[in-house]
Amino acid sequence: TVLVVVDQPASIGALPLTVARDAGCQVAYLPGLAMRRIADLYPGEAKTDAKDAAVIADAARTMPHTLRTLDLADEVTAELTMLVGFDQDLAGEANRTSNRIRGLLTQFHPSLERVLGPRLDHPAVTWLLERYGSPQALRKAGRRRLVEVVRPRAPRMAERLVDDIFTALDEQTVVVPGTGTLDVIVPSLAKSLAGVHEQRRALEARIEALLEAHPLSQVLTSMPGIGVRTAAVLLATVGDASSFPTAAHLASYAGLAPATRQSGTSIHGEHAPRGGNRQLKRAMFLSAFAALHDPASRTYYDRCRARGKTHTQALLRLARHRISVLFAMLRDGTFYQPRSPRTA
């Protein structure tokens, strides 16, 4: 039997894997972290395609335990994988653009940034900044005009937002040199940010439609803290979890299995490993945070805090516990059943 191994199954390795499957070959991939560690065992610091191929071949021959199986993805899962990746690219772009706007406002008018910065995700705020990008432009437009601009997109917050804006404008009496450039830069950035937000909303609708066609979507979303985007990430990264023998294997893959650090007489306790699938780890961490409104999850979190864990450590422990629950749900095809968990 021929075994075909790649190190980038979601990019340049996709076509070779498809051809190999079509030819009846077994397929697997070598994770990047494992490949880098194995490559360190070889002499020389050169990084070439030929050396990478030799490392992959030797790993497949002498260290088969480092390989990961690759299940044939169905059309829905394949589409979800692509859309989830694109959505995360857009999320990164939105974060960068938002930070750029907040940085400019902080530089020239900190009080205004404190009002508008936390609200940049709201369409009414980006719409406003597209038209009035500087403190002078906002003041010149006047309260009445700004309320008229904001109200169609935010009826409830229009007057409150405008009041907050003018309160912030009154707090600064000096004009920082270069403030006038905001009339050019901020509207352009706000337009780009609004466009990215619109793309993400359209993409979420597409992802939601795909999820409805997947038999495990309702199983995943029955768990508190798991919405459309998180469910899509889970299906794209682990599928039905059948390739993981136990919940511990899944936790290790996600980078949520505690690792003990000790050397001689120095013991540093257990920490979350730095490796693992970053996409899955982030999704589980954020879903754990979102699940704090759930009584069972909150009880587990509070018990961890009572034992001296920090907020982040408690969330990581909650995420690890939820991995075990999630594994059982996927394995058995059952919906989430709340119960008070014991602290690990």
N, C-alpha and C positions, 0 to 999 in steps of 0.2 A: 504494500500500500504506500502510495506517495503522500507525503505530508508537505503542504505549502505553508510557510510561516512568513508573516509580514510584521512590520513595526508600526505602520500607520494605516489601520484598516478603514478609517473613515475618510481618507484622502487618496493619496496615490496608490494605496493598496487595494482600493475598492474593486477596480477592474480585474487585477490578477486573481483576487479571491473569487470573483464571479466566474471567471474562466476556469479556475481550479475546481470549483464545485460542479460546473457543467461537465468537466472531464472525469468526475467521480473521485477526486482527490480529497483527502482530509485537509482541513484548514485550521489555523490557529494564529494567534498573534503574540508578540513579545512586548509587554508594556514598556513604556519609555524609561521609567525609573529603573526597572530590572535590567534593561539593556545598558544603561549608563554605568550601573554598578558592575556588570559583567565586563564591559569594555575597559574598565579601570584595571582589570586583571591582566590585560595585554600590554606589552611593551610599546613605548612610543606615545606621542601626544597627537599624532595625525588623526584627522577626522575626514574620512573619505567614504564614498559609497561602497567601494570594494571591502574596506575594513568592516563597515556596518554589516554587509552581507555575510562576511566570515563570522562575525560575532553572533548573528542570528542563527546561522547554520550550526555553530558549535553549541549554542544554547539548546537548540532543538535536539541535538545528538547526545549531549552529556548532562544537560540540566532540564529535562522535560517538565519538571515541576514549576519552572518559571513561566511556562506558556499558559495562555488563557484560551479557552475554547471560544469558538465563534459560531453561534447559531445562525441559521439562515433567517434573515429578517423578512417578515411579510411586508407587503406594500405599505400598509398603514404605519407600521413601525419605522420603515425606511423614510417615509415622508415626515413623520414626527421628528426623527433624528435631525433631518435637514432643517425643519422649521424651528426647532428648539435652538439649534446652533445659530440660526439667523436672528432669532429673537434675543439671544444673549449678546450678539454683536450690537444690535440696536440698543439694548439696555446700556451697554458700555458707552456707546456714542451719546446717548441721552445724559448719562452721568458726567461725561467729559464736558459736554456743552453747558449743562447746568452749572457745573463747577466754574466754568469760564465766566458765565454771567455773574455768578455770585462773587467771584474774585474781583471783577470790574466794579461792581456796586460797592463792595467792601473798600476798595481802593479810593473811590471818589465820594461815596456817601454811605457810611456804615449803617446809619439809622434806617435808610431806605432798604438796605440789604436785609436787615432783620425783619422787615415787613414782607418783602417780596420773595426773598430767597427760599424760605420754607414752603412757599406756595407755587413754585415754578412748575409743579406737576399739573396744576389746574389750567385748563384751556383758557379761562378768562384772563389769567395773569400773562400768559405768553401773548395772547391777543392784544392786551394792553401795551406790553413792551414792544410789540411790533410797530405800534403807532407812536408811542411816546417813550423813547429809550433813555432819556436823561432827566435829571431832577428839574432842570429848567423847562423842558417840554411838558412834564407833568404839571408843574405849577402854572404854566402859561395856559394849558387847556382848561383849568378850573374844575371845581368840584362837580358842577352840573354836567359838564361834558364827559368827564370820566365815568360818572355814574351811568350815563346813557350808553357809553361804550361797553361797560362791564355787565350791566343788568341782563341783556339777552342771553349771556352765557353763564351768569351766576346771579339769579334773581335774589337769592337769600343773603348773599354775602356782599352785594354790590356796594351799598352805602357803608357798611362796616369796613370794607377794604379801602375805600376811598378816604374815609375818616382816618384810618391808620396811616395811609400814605401821606396825607397832609400833616398829621401829627409828626411823622418822621421828618418831613421836609422842614418843618419849623424848628427842629432840634439842631439843625446845622445852619449857621449864618455865613460861613465862608465858602468860597468856591475853589476847589482844588484845581490847579493848572492842568489842562487837558480834559476837563470834564465834558467839553463840547464834542469830543470824539465819540462819546457814548451814543449820540444821535445817529451815528453811522454804524457802529459796531453792535450795540445791543439789539436793535431791531432785526439785524441780519441773523444774529445768534438765536434770538427768540423765534424767528421764522423757522430756522433749522430745527430747533427743539420741538416746536409744534408739529413739524412734519414727521419727526421720529416718533413722537407720541401717537400720531395718527396711524403710522405704519404698524406700530405695536398693537394698537387696538384692532386693526384689520387682521393682523396675524393671529391674535388671540381668538378671534372668531373662527378663523380657519383651523386652528389647533383644536378648538372646542368641537368643531364639526367632525374632525378626524377621531377625536376621543370617543365620540358617541358610537363610532363604528367598531371600537375595540371592546372585546368582552370583559376586560379587566378594569375599564375606566371607572365604572360605578363602585367597584370594590375599593379602588384607591381613594376616590373622592369621599367615600364614607368615613374616612379617618379625619378627625379634626386637624385643621392646619394644612390640608392638602387641597389645593385648588387646581384650576385648569393647567397653569404653567408647571406646577410641581409634579402633577400627575404625568404630564407629557415628558418631563425630564426622567422620571422613574421608568416609564415604559421604554424610553429611548436608551437608557443606560443599563437596565437590568431585565427588561421584558417581564416574563412571568417568574423570574428568579430560579428557574429550573436548573440553571448551570451552576448554582451554588448549593453544595451539599447541606450546609447548615446556616443558621442565622449568623453564626460567628464568622463564617466565610464571607457572607455578604457585608457584615460590619467591617471586616478587614479590607475588603475591596473599596468600601466607601471611606476608608481612613478614619473610622470611628471606634476601632477596637483599641482599648487602653494598652499602652506599652510602658513597661517598667524600666526606669533608668537607674542603674546603680553600678558603681565601680568601686571595688574594694570595700571600704567602710562608709563610702558615700552613697546614700540612698536618697533619690530625689522623687520617689513616689511614681504614680502612674500619670501618663500624659497621652493626649491624642497624638497619633503618629503624624508626621509631616506628609507622608505619601497618601496614596489612595486616589480614587477618582474625584477630582476637584469639583466637577459639575454635580455629581451625586452628593458629595459631602456638603456643598453649599446649599443644595436643595433641602437636604434633611435638617440642616442647622436652621435655615429660615422657617421651615415648616414647624420645627419645634418651638420657635419663638412665637409663630402665629397660633400655636395650639395652647398657649398659656391661658386662654379663656376657658379651655376645657377643664372641668373640675379634677378629673383623674390626672391629667398632665400637670396641672397647677400643684396638686398635692405632691407629686413626685418632685417637681422643681423646688417647692418650699422645703421639703425634707432634705434635699441636697444642700440648699442654702443654710439650713439649720445645722448641718454637719460641717460648716465652715467653707463650703465651696463658693468660688466667685460666681458672678452671673454667667460668665462664659463657660466655666467648668460645669455648672449645673445644666446649662442648655445642651452642652455636648453629651452629658450623661443621659439627658432626656432623649436626645436624638438617637443615642445608642439603644436605649430601651425601645424606642419606636421602630427601630430597624428590626428588632426581634418580632414585634407585633406585626409589622408589615410583611415580613417573611412568611409568617404563619397564614396571614390573609391571602397572599399570592399563592402559596402552596395549596391551600384548601379551597380557594375561591370563595371565601366567606367575607361578609361585611364586618366592619369594626364593631366590637362589642365593648363598651366602656366598663372599666373596673379600676379600682384603686390599686396602682402598682406598688410593689415594695422597692425601697431604695436599694440600688445596686452597690 
